[in-house]
């Protein structure tokens, strides 16, 4: 026996009654009409040159090589910090004669730089290591191709593929050092420009990690969840100045109160740059009362999206 139920649409009277009940329960005062002849907001004018973030020409100029710019971010100091962050057991592996360690457990700058250039080449040519019937070790093939490429440029290159096989999964930037990396991003700027945007991004990753998150609404669906702050270097040139990994476990949910922490980080960066004329843009995910009050208290200009499902009381009042 099948029972069919038709969804009944609420009448205008019922919708009004529901709205009034929500307003009665709300502690927030009703909005008042604004006289735009007396109260209005107008951003101070910025020239086109000041509208975009400015780069410190003493560190990066038109004559700087891309490798030099990259090394401003991944400095010798940061590369050493990444290595030292891990215990010596991180570099241990099984050997035919027992247990061995990569490079005897000692940091080697030239070897790490070769690893980075190999990784960048694999990413740049979009040669994704996907297993197929013809090639059951596609990553090794990608590593070998990159090594052959750089060996042709510099025949003195001495690092072998087996060494990179060991380093690749072990030498990764820990979440604790992402703040150092972010400061290196910020170090090449002298100003932030008009637009500063805070948002989150899911980097697709299907490997093993306690920080993996499943977000069906995102294009990648699964991976690492990062919070980012970006500025504009030009009309279509976005530059990231802060990144933070969401390190809650799979079962944890990020509360609205915790999002204030990210807004505070973004605000402090703007304060450090004295970005009084910059505007922080973020979506309704971060638009809590506490976050807005904090920004107003520090004279930070902001634009926050408002989604009806998250701010039902606000839309009722409007």
N, C-alpha and C positions, 0 to 999 in steps of 0.2 A: 504494500500500500504506500503510495507516494503522497506527501502533503506539500502543497505549494504555498509559500508565504510571500505575500507582496509587501515590499518595503513601503511603509506609510510615510508620506511627506508631511512634516510639521506645518501647521497652519501659521500665518503671520502672528496671530495672537499668542500661540505657544512659543514661538521664537522670541517674542518680546518678553514673555514671562521668564524664559530661561535667561535672557540677557539681564533682566532686572535682578534675578537671584544672584548671578555672578557679581554684579555691581555691589549688591548689599554685603556680600562676603569679603569684598576687597577693602584693603586698608589704604589704598592709594587714592589721593584726591582726584576728582574729575578734572579733565583738561578744560582750560578756559580759552575762549576765543582770543586770538591775537590780532591786535591792530598793527598791520604791517607798515602803516605810515609812521608808527612810533617805534615798533620793535621789528627789526629785521637784521639779518646776518649777511655780511659781505666780506669775502676773503680779500686781504690786501693783495694788490697787484704784484705779480712776479714776472720779470722778464723771461724770455724763452731760455736764456742761459742759466738762470737761477731755478727754473721750473724742474730741471732734472738734477739728479745727484752728480756731484763733481768729484773727479778723481784727482788724487794727489800726484801731480806730474813729476815730483821728485822720486816717486816709486814706480809709476807706470806712465809711459809716454807713448807717442805714436811710433817711436823707434824700438819699443820694448818687444822682445820676442815673446811668443805665447808661453814658451817654457819658463821664461823669467817671471812672467805674471803668475803662472801656476806655482812657482817656487816661493812667491810671496805668501801664498796660502799654506802650502805644505813645506814649511821651512825645515832646516836641519834640526832645529830644536824640537819642533812638533813630531817629526819622524822618530827622533830619539825617545821622546816621551811615550809614543805609542808602544815602542818596543819594551821600554822599562815598566810600562803599566802592568804587563803580564808576568806571571811567575815563570821560572825556567821550565817548568813542566809543560808550558804552552808550546815550547819548541822541540819537545821530545817526540820521537817516532821509532817504530820497530825497525830493527836492522838485522841482517842475517847473522851478525855477531852479537846481537843483544839489543840494547836500547841506545840510541844515539840522539844528538840534538842538532838542530839546524844551525850551521855555522858555529858549532861548539857553544851555542847559547849566547854568543856575543853579537852585538849590533854591528852591522856592516852597511854604511851609508850607500856605497856604490851598488851593492846588491839590491837594496830597497828601491833605489831610483830606477834600476832596470825593471824590477817588478811593477812599479807604477807605470812606466812607459808601455810595458806589455799590456797591462790592464786597460790603459787608455786606448791603445790601438784596437783591442778586441771590441771595446764599447763603441769606438768611433766608426768602425766599419759594420757595426750591427751584426756581428757574426755570433748569434746566440747559440750557446752550447746545448743543443737539443739532441737527445739520443735518437738514433734511427737504426734501421736494419743494417745499413752499409757501414756505419761507424758507431761502435759502442763506447768509444772514448772521445766524444767530440771536443771536449774542453782541451784535452791534450793536443789535438790537432790544431786548435786555435792558438794555443801557447807556442807550438812549434812554428806555426806560420809567422807569428809576431817576432819570435826569436830570429828566424831566418831573415826577416825584413831588416831588423836592426843589425844583424851580423854583416849583412851586405853593405850597410852604411859604415859600420865600424868593425872590421875583421878582428880587432883585438878583444871583442866582447867574449868574456870567459864563462859567464853563467850558463849552466845547462838547464834543459827543460825539467829534469827530475828535481833540481833545486827549487824551481818555481812551483812545481807540483806541491812541494812541502810548504812553501811560504804562503801561497795564495789563500788557502782557507784559514791560515793562522794570523796573518798580519792584517788586521782590520781595525778601523778606528773605533775605540770603545766609546760608549755613550757618555762617559764622564769627561772625555776630551773634546766633545763636539763644541763645548763652549770656547775652548782655545782656538778651534778652527774658525768659529764665528768671529772671534776677535781679529783673526788674521784677515777675514773678509772685510771687516769694518776698517781695518788699518789703512786701506788704500783710498778711502773716501775722506773728503773734507766737509761735505754737506750731503744732506739726504734728498733735497729737492722737495717739490710740492707733495707728491703722492708716496705714501708708505703703506704697504698692504700686509696684513697678517692673516695667515690662513693655514690650513693643514693639507698634507699630501700623502697619498699612499704609494710607496715605492714597491713595485711588484717583486715578491720574493717567495719562493716555495720551499726553501731549505729548512733546516731544523733550528729553531730559536724559541726561547721563552717569550720573546717580544712580538711574535707574529700575531697579526690581527686580521680577522675576516670582516671585510666591509663590502657587502654585496652591491651597494649603491655606487661604489667607485669603479672606474674602468678596469683597474688591475685586480679587483676583488679581494686579493690577499697579499699581505706583505708587511713592511715596516711603516708605522704611522709616525710622520714627522710634523712638527709645527715650524712654520717658516715665516720670516719677515723679509720682504723684498722692496726694492726701490727701482726707479726707472733711470737708466743711463741715457736713454733716448726714447723716441716715440714707440718703438717696438723692441726695446732692449731691456729685459728684466734682469736684475742682479740681486742675488740672495745675500743678506747680511747677517742672518741668524738662523740656526737650525737646532732643533731639539727633538730627541727621540722620545716617543711615548713608551715609558718603561713599565707601565702597569701590566699585570699578568692577563692572560686571556679571559679570565672570569671577571676581572675588575671592570667597572664602568667609570668613565670620567664624569664627575659631577660638575654642575654649573659653577659651584664654588671654586673648584680647582682650575677652571678656565681663567679665573682672575689672575692666577700665577703667570700665565702666558702673557696676558695683557700687561701685567706689571713689568715683565722682562722687556717687552716692546717699548713701553713707555720710558723705561730707564735708558734705553738706547737713544731714543729721541731727545731726552733731557741731556745726555752726554754730548750730543751733536748740537745742542742749543737750537733744536728744530722748531722754533716758535711759530713759523709760518707753514710747516709741514702738516699734512692732514693724515691721520691714521684711519685706514679703511679696514673694516672687518665685518664678517657676517653675523647673523643672529645667534650663532652658537656661542659667541663671546659677549653678547649684549646683556649682561646682568646689570642690575641696579648698582651693585658694588663696583663693578668695572667702570661704569659711566661716571659715578661719583668720584672715583679715584682719578680718572683722566681730567675731569673738570677741576678737581682740587689742585692739579699740577699745571693747569692752563694748557693742556694738550688738546688740539683740535682733532675731532674724530667724526667719522660717518659710520653709523652702524645700521645694518640691514634689520628689518623687522618682519618676521614671519608670523602670520596669523596664528598658526598652531602653537607657537611658542609664547605669543603675547596676546592671548585671547582677550584679556581684560583691557589692554590698550586699544584694540580694535573696537571693543564694545563702546569705549568712551568716545572714540572718534565717530 
